[in-house]
Amino acid sequence: MTKNDYVLTAVRRKVNIKTKMNEEDIRAKIDEIKGQLSGDMFADMRLMQEIYELKKQLNPAIEDNPELDDDEDGCLYCGS
């Protein structure tokens, strides 16, 4: 297992993909995490992954089709 695999596993446990959160709770959590972003892509990687995992709960199709993500901030996750 690589270091990234360990990080992703830890993030998934923290976000707990199977948690029964309603849409409003998920959106509130995303907003809370976005408020913690520093603007430093490398420092924010963990937070961006948490946001992505939550967004996949709202719209699982974004995993295979990122263009379906209605993120108003643009592509936070690919680095472009």
Secondary structure, 3 states (H helix, E strand, C coil): CCHHHHHHHHHHHHHCCCCCCCHHHHHHHHHHHHCCCCCCCCCCHHHHHHHHHHHHHHCHHHHCCHHHCCCCCCCCCCCC
